[in-house]
């Protein structure tokens, strides 16, 4: 038997590759000769750096950058040397989890650190970038990131505008004479699963501003400032199209990437499946194993396990999913190509107990073993 395993991380418990190896052990208990390919899986959000870097023989880098509040933070990102690719999660440098609830205010939070991470990767030879932009604490239109890369965002007196969305209020001029020269050689794949535009009632300020600490007055002001910023950018760059879906992602980071860099916005799972060449492994498999920490109705709406299942169904290959927990509405996954799914928690326990890595590994291995005992018995 040839099995392909691509399981998303059990967040807070097992990484993608750890979950995959635990599942493989369960199969090998039943068939020592089974040929198993374990591939990394993520959806472009949390865990993408760990999954792609670990699963594609890359190396984790740690760099100290400017955090969302302007204070130093340590950010991890991955470099895959053979393709000169950097894998970055925006949240590592400008994430909302880096900002205590009482300090959340998008007028002051900056994306400058994201630019510093990109700059560090460029200095280390990277020219291809995979960037997940979920979980941001910012609404600065990406100007902080661009400032770090050498773009000038100046007020009427020619001074750099301050960090945060408040910088957009006094923005008068954009310059590019000092942009990092290597930036023109770089290509960016931006993992973006939202379709919000930059401004308006469906724009980033109105939809995501409140969770970042914005009140009604702030939302109205930031929306106007972003609109003026887009007009100013449009005078210099034809690619400045604020009504394009995804430009409102991460407080306008989508707009910044599309306008000022060589970038495309794609769904996170599409990027991961392409970069890991999962289809190449799946096409001649006998069975495909996927899963995630919690399988539910949201999974069926395009999350990573369904992305795996859709590939498998191109070749009429059966798909089984394993998850830490399963909800009743997870039955929707059966219509999306997951033929059967199983929870791995094997007895009454607290969530804390079930999420211990050593417990989760045992649960995954034991559950997969029993399922494959049934499969092999039915094949006799």
VEXDREN-2710 file (C-alpha; in Angstrom, 1 decimal):
% VEXDREN-2710
k/r/px/py/pz
1/UNK/0.0/0.0/0.0
2/UNK/1.1/3.5/-0.7
3/UNK/-0.3/6.2/1.6
4/UNK/0.1/9.9/1.5
5/UNK/-0.3/11.8/4.8
6/UNK/-0.9/15.5/4.9
7/UNK/-2.3/16.6/8.2
8/UNK/-2.7/20.2/9.4
9/UNK/-1.2/21.0/12.8
10/UNK/-3.2/20.2/16.0
11/UNK/-2.6/23.8/17.2
12/UNK/-1.1/23.9/20.6
13/UNK/-0.3/20.2/20.5
14/UNK/1.3/18.7/17.4
15/UNK/2.9/20.3/14.4
16/UNK/1.9/19.1/10.9
17/UNK/4.9/16.8/10.6
18/UNK/4.5/15.5/14.1
19/UNK/0.9/14.6/13.4
20/UNK/1.9/13.0/10.1
21/UNK/4.6/10.9/11.7
22/UNK/2.2/9.7/14.4
23/UNK/-0.3/8.6/11.8
24/UNK/2.4/6.8/9.8
25/UNK/3.4/4.8/12.9
26/UNK/-0.2/3.6/13.2
27/UNK/-0.1/2.3/9.6
28/UNK/3.3/0.7/10.0
29/UNK/2.0/-1.2/13.0
30/UNK/-0.4/-2.9/10.6
31/UNK/1.8/-3.1/7.5
32/UNK/5.5/-2.8/8.0
33/UNK/6.0/-2.6/4.2
34/UNK/3.6/0.3/3.5
35/UNK/5.1/3.1/1.5
36/UNK/4.2/6.3/3.2
37/UNK/4.9/9.9/2.1
38/UNK/4.5/12.5/4.9
39/UNK/3.9/16.0/3.6
40/UNK/3.6/19.3/5.4
41/UNK/0.2/21.0/5.5
42/UNK/-1.0/24.5/6.5
43/UNK/-3.5/27.0/5.3
44/UNK/-1.3/30.1/5.2
45/UNK/-2.0/31.1/8.8
46/UNK/-0.5/30.1/12.1
47/UNK/1.8/27.2/11.7
48/UNK/2.7/27.8/8.0
49/UNK/6.3/28.7/8.7
50/UNK/6.8/25.6/10.9
51/UNK/5.0/23.3/8.4
52/UNK/6.7/24.4/5.2
53/UNK/10.1/25.0/6.7
54/UNK/10.2/21.7/8.5
55/UNK/8.6/19.7/5.7
56/UNK/10.7/21.1/2.9
57/UNK/14.1/20.8/4.5
58/UNK/14.4/24.5/5.3
59/UNK/15.9/26.3/8.3
60/UNK/14.2/28.5/10.9
61/UNK/15.7/31.9/11.2
62/UNK/15.2/34.2/14.2
63/UNK/15.5/38.0/13.8
64/UNK/14.8/40.9/16.2
65/UNK/12.5/43.4/14.6
66/UNK/10.2/46.3/15.5
67/UNK/7.0/44.9/16.9
68/UNK/3.6/46.4/16.4
69/UNK/4.0/48.7/19.4
70/UNK/7.4/49.9/18.2
71/UNK/9.3/47.7/20.7
72/UNK/11.7/44.9/19.8
73/UNK/10.3/41.4/19.2
74/UNK/11.9/38.2/18.1
75/UNK/10.3/36.9/14.9
76/UNK/10.8/33.4/13.4
77/UNK/10.6/32.8/9.7
78/UNK/11.8/30.0/7.4
79/UNK/14.3/29.8/4.5
80/UNK/14.1/27.0/2.0
81/UNK/17.6/27.2/0.6
82/UNK/17.2/25.2/-2.6
83/UNK/14.5/27.6/-4.0
84/UNK/15.8/30.8/-2.2
85/UNK/12.3/31.0/-0.6
86/UNK/11.4/32.7/2.6
87/UNK/8.3/31.7/4.5
88/UNK/6.9/34.5/6.7
89/UNK/3.9/34.9/9.0
90/UNK/3.1/38.6/9.3
91/UNK/1.7/37.9/12.8
92/UNK/5.2/37.1/14.0
93/UNK/6.2/40.7/13.6
94/UNK/2.9/42.6/13.7
95/UNK/0.4/40.2/15.1
96/UNK/-2.5/41.1/17.4
97/UNK/-1.3/38.5/19.9
98/UNK/1.8/40.6/20.4
99/UNK/-0.4/43.5/21.7
100/UNK/-2.1/43.3/25.2
101/UNK/-5.8/43.9/24.9
102/UNK/-5.5/47.2/26.8
103/UNK/-2.9/48.5/24.4
104/UNK/-4.7/47.7/21.1
105/UNK/-5.0/50.8/19.0
106/UNK/-4.5/50.7/15.2
107/UNK/-3.6/54.4/15.2
108/UNK/-0.3/53.4/16.7
109/UNK/0.4/49.8/15.7
110/UNK/2.9/49.3/12.8
111/UNK/3.9/46.8/10.1
112/UNK/7.5/48.1/10.1
113/UNK/8.8/44.8/11.5
114/UNK/7.3/42.8/8.6
115/UNK/9.5/44.9/6.3
116/UNK/12.5/44.2/8.5
117/UNK/11.9/40.4/8.2
118/UNK/11.7/40.7/4.4
119/UNK/14.9/42.8/4.4
120/UNK/16.7/40.2/6.5
121/UNK/15.6/37.4/4.1
122/UNK/16.7/39.4/1.1
123/UNK/20.1/39.9/2.6
124/UNK/20.3/36.1/3.1
125/UNK/19.7/35.5/-0.6
126/UNK/15.9/35.0/-0.8
127/UNK/14.1/36.2/-3.8
128/UNK/10.8/34.2/-3.5
129/UNK/8.5/34.9/-0.6
130/UNK/5.4/33.2/0.8
131/UNK/3.8/35.5/3.3
132/UNK/0.8/34.7/5.5
133/UNK/-0.9/38.0/6.4
134/UNK/-3.5/36.8/8.9
135/UNK/-3.8/37.9/12.5
136/UNK/-2.5/41.4/12.2
137/UNK/-2.8/44.2/14.8
138/UNK/-2.5/46.9/12.3
139/UNK/-4.4/49.2/9.9
140/UNK/-1.6/51.3/8.5
141/UNK/-2.1/50.2/4.8
142/UNK/1.3/48.5/5.0
143/UNK/3.2/51.7/5.0
144/UNK/5.3/50.6/7.9
145/UNK/6.5/47.6/6.0
146/UNK/7.2/49.7/3.0
147/UNK/9.2/52.2/5.0
148/UNK/11.5/49.4/6.2
149/UNK/12.1/48.5/2.6
150/UNK/13.1/52.0/1.7
151/UNK/10.0/53.7/0.5
152/UNK/9.5/57.2/1.7
153/UNK/6.2/58.2/3.3
154/UNK/6.5/61.9/4.0
155/UNK/4.5/64.7/5.5
156/UNK/4.2/68.2/4.0
157/UNK/7.5/69.2/5.6
158/UNK/9.4/66.2/4.1
159/UNK/9.6/64.3/7.4
160/UNK/8.8/60.6/7.7
161/UNK/5.2/60.1/8.9
162/UNK/4.8/58.4/12.3
163/UNK/4.1/54.7/12.8
164/UNK/0.6/53.4/12.7
165/UNK/-2.6/54.5/10.9
166/UNK/-2.1/58.0/12.2
167/UNK/0.8/58.3/9.8
168/UNK/-1.7/58.1/6.9
169/UNK/-3.4/61.2/8.3
170/UNK/-0.4/63.4/7.6
171/UNK/0.8/61.6/4.5
172/UNK/1.6/64.1/1.7
173/UNK/4.2/62.4/-0.5
174/UNK/5.5/58.9/-1.5
175/UNK/9.0/58.5/-2.7
176/UNK/10.9/55.4/-4.0
177/UNK/14.5/56.6/-4.6
178/UNK/15.9/54.7/-1.6
179/UNK/14.0/51.4/-2.1
180/UNK/16.1/48.3/-1.5
181/UNK/17.4/47.6/-5.1
182/UNK/16.9/43.8/-4.7
183/UNK/13.2/44.3/-4.1
184/UNK/12.6/44.5/-7.8
185/UNK/14.0/40.9/-8.1
186/UNK/11.6/39.5/-5.6
187/UNK/8.3/37.7/-6.1
188/UNK/5.7/37.5/-3.4
189/UNK/2.9/34.9/-2.9
190/UNK/0.5/36.4/-0.3
191/UNK/-1.7/33.9/1.5
192/UNK/-4.9/35.8/1.6
193/UNK/-8.3/34.2/2.3
194/UNK/-10.4/37.4/2.6
195/UNK/-11.9/39.4/-0.2
196/UNK/-12.4/42.7/1.6
197/UNK/-11.5/45.8/-0.4
198/UNK/-9.4/48.7/1.1
199/UNK/-12.1/51.2/1.9
200/UNK/-15.9/51.5/2.5
201/UNK/-18.4/49.5/4.5
202/UNK/-16.6/46.3/3.5
203/UNK/-13.1/47.8/3.9
204/UNK/-10.5/46.8/6.4
205/UNK/-11.2/49.7/8.9
206/UNK/-15.0/49.0/9.2
207/UNK/-14.8/45.2/9.2
208/UNK/-11.6/44.5/11.2
209/UNK/-10.9/47.8/13.0
210/UNK/-13.0/47.0/16.0
211/UNK/-11.1/43.8/16.9
212/UNK/-7.9/45.8/16.7
213/UNK/-9.1/48.4/19.2
214/UNK/-10.8/51.0/16.9
215/UNK/-13.9/52.9/17.9
216/UNK/-16.4/54.4/15.5
217/UNK/-14.6/57.7/15.2
218/UNK/-11.3/56.0/14.5
219/UNK/-12.9/53.7/11.9
220/UNK/-14.3/56.7/9.9
221/UNK/-11.0/58.6/10.1
222/UNK/-8.9/55.6/9.1
223/UNK/-11.2/54.8/6.2
224/UNK/-10.8/58.4/4.8
225/UNK/-7.0/58.3/5.3
226/UNK/-6.7/55.0/3.5
227/UNK/-8.7/56.4/0.6
228/UNK/-6.4/59.4/0.3
229/UNK/-3.4/57.1/0.5
230/UNK/-4.7/55.0/-2.3
231/UNK/-5.3/58.0/-4.5
232/UNK/-1.7/59.3/-3.8
233/UNK/-0.3/55.8/-4.6
234/UNK/-2.4/55.7/-7.8
235/UNK/-0.6/58.8/-9.1
236/UNK/2.6/56.9/-9.1
237/UNK/1.7/53.2/-9.6
238/UNK/-0.8/51.8/-12.1
239/UNK/-1.2/48.8/-9.9
240/UNK/-2.9/50.8/-7.1
241/UNK/-6.4/49.5/-7.4
242/UNK/-8.1/49.8/-3.9
243/UNK/-11.3/48.1/-5.0
244/UNK/-9.5/44.8/-5.9
245/UNK/-10.6/41.9/-3.6
246/UNK/-8.1/41.3/-0.9
247/UNK/-6.6/44.8/-0.8
248/UNK/-8.2/45.3/2.6
249/UNK/-6.6/42.2/4.1
250/UNK/-4.5/42.8/7.2
251/UNK/-5.4/46.4/7.5
252/UNK/-4.4/47.2/3.9
253/UNK/-1.4/45.0/3.7
254/UNK/-2.9/43.4/0.6
255/UNK/-3.0/46.8/-1.1
256/UNK/0.6/47.5/-0.2
257/UNK/1.9/44.2/-1.6
258/UNK/-0.1/44.5/-4.8
259/UNK/0.8/48.1/-5.4
260/UNK/4.4/48.4/-4.4
261/UNK/5.8/44.8/-5.0
262/UNK/5.6/42.0/-7.5
263/UNK/2.9/40.1/-5.7
264/UNK/-0.1/37.9/-6.1
265/UNK/-2.8/37.2/-3.6
266/UNK/-3.9/33.5/-3.4
267/UNK/-5.7/31.3/-1.0
268/UNK/-3.4/30.0/1.7
269/UNK/-4.1/26.4/1.1
270/UNK/-3.6/26.8/-2.7
271/UNK/-0.2/28.2/-2.1
272/UNK/0.8/25.4/0.3
273/UNK/-0.5/22.6/-1.9
274/UNK/1.5/24.1/-4.9
275/UNK/4.7/24.7/-3.0
276/UNK/4.7/21.3/-1.4
277/UNK/3.9/19.6/-4.8
278/UNK/1.4/17.5/-3.0
279/UNK/-0.4/16.5/-6.1
280/UNK/2.7/14.8/-7.4
281/UNK/2.7/12.5/-4.3
282/UNK/-1.1/11.9/-4.4
283/UNK/-1.7/10.9/-8.0
284/UNK/-0.5/7.3/-7.6
285/UNK/-1.4/6.8/-3.9
286/UNK/-3.8/4.1/-2.7
287/UNK/-5.2/6.2/0.2
288/UNK/-4.8/9.7/1.5
289/UNK/-4.8/10.7/5.2
290/UNK/-5.5/14.3/6.3
291/UNK/-6.9/16.1/9.3
292/UNK/-6.5/18.9/11.8
293/UNK/-7.0/19.7/15.4
294/UNK/-10.8/20.3/15.1
295/UNK/-12.9/19.1/12.2
296/UNK/-16.1/21.0/11.9
297/UNK/-18.4/22.8/9.4
298/UNK/-15.8/25.5/8.8
299/UNK/-13.4/22.8/7.6
300/UNK/-15.8/22.1/4.7
301/UNK/-15.6/25.7/3.7
302/UNK/-12.2/25.5/2.2
303/UNK/-9.8/24.7/5.0
304/UNK/-6.6/22.7/4.5
305/UNK/-8.0/19.1/4.8
306/UNK/-10.7/19.8/2.2
307/UNK/-7.9/21.2/-0.1
308/UNK/-6.1/17.9/0.3
309/UNK/-9.3/15.9/-0.4
310/UNK/-10.1/17.9/-3.5
311/UNK/-6.7/16.9/-5.0
312/UNK/-7.2/13.2/-4.1
313/UNK/-10.6/13.2/-5.7
314/UNK/-9.1/14.2/-9.0
315/UNK/-7.6/10.7/-9.0
316/UNK/-10.6/9.0/-7.3
317/UNK/-8.5/8.2/-4.2
318/UNK/-10.2/7.5/-0.9
319/UNK/-9.6/10.1/1.9
320/UNK/-9.7/9.6/5.6
321/UNK/-9.4/12.4/8.1
322/UNK/-8.3/12.3/11.8
323/UNK/-8.9/15.1/14.2
324/UNK/-8.5/15.9/17.8
325/UNK/-12.2/16.8/18.0
326/UNK/-15.1/16.4/15.7
327/UNK/-18.4/18.4/15.7
328/UNK/-21.7/17.3/14.4
329/UNK/-21.6/19.7/11.5
330/UNK/-18.4/18.1/10.3
331/UNK/-20.6/15.8/8.2
332/UNK/-20.4/18.5/5.6
333/UNK/-16.8/17.4/5.0
334/UNK/-18.1/14.1/3.5
335/UNK/-19.6/16.1/0.6
336/UNK/-16.2/17.8/0.1
337/UNK/-14.3/14.7/-0.6
338/UNK/-13.4/13.4/2.9
339/UNK/-14.9/9.8/2.8
340/UNK/-14.7/9.2/6.6
341/UNK/-13.4/11.0/9.6
342/UNK/-12.5/9.9/13.1
343/UNK/-11.8/11.7/16.4
344/UNK/-8.6/10.5/18.1
345/UNK/-9.4/11.2/21.7
346/UNK/-10.0/7.7/23.1
347/UNK/-11.5/8.4/26.5
348/UNK/-12.9/11.0/28.9
349/UNK/-10.2/13.6/29.5
350/UNK/-9.8/17.4/30.0
351/UNK/-8.9/19.5/27.0
352/UNK/-5.6/20.2/28.7
353/UNK/-4.8/16.5/29.0
354/UNK/-5.9/15.7/25.4
355/UNK/-3.6/18.5/24.1
356/UNK/-0.4/17.3/25.7
357/UNK/1.9/16.4/22.8
358/UNK/2.8/13.0/24.1
359/UNK/-0.9/12.1/24.7
360/UNK/-1.9/13.5/21.3
361/UNK/0.8/11.4/19.5
362/UNK/-0.4/8.2/21.2
363/UNK/-4.0/9.0/20.4
364/UNK/-3.3/9.6/16.7
365/UNK/-1.2/6.5/16.3
366/UNK/-3.6/4.2/18.1
367/UNK/-6.6/5.5/16.3
368/UNK/-5.0/5.2/12.9
369/UNK/-3.8/1.7/13.7
370/UNK/-7.3/0.5/14.5
371/UNK/-8.8/2.1/11.3
372/UNK/-6.1/0.5/9.2
373/UNK/-6.6/-2.9/10.8
374/UNK/-10.2/-2.7/9.6
375/UNK/-9.1/-1.6/6.1
376/UNK/-6.6/-4.5/5.8
377/UNK/-9.1/-7.0/7.1
378/UNK/-11.7/-6.0/4.6
379/UNK/-9.1/-6.3/1.8
380/UNK/-8.4/-10.0/2.5
END
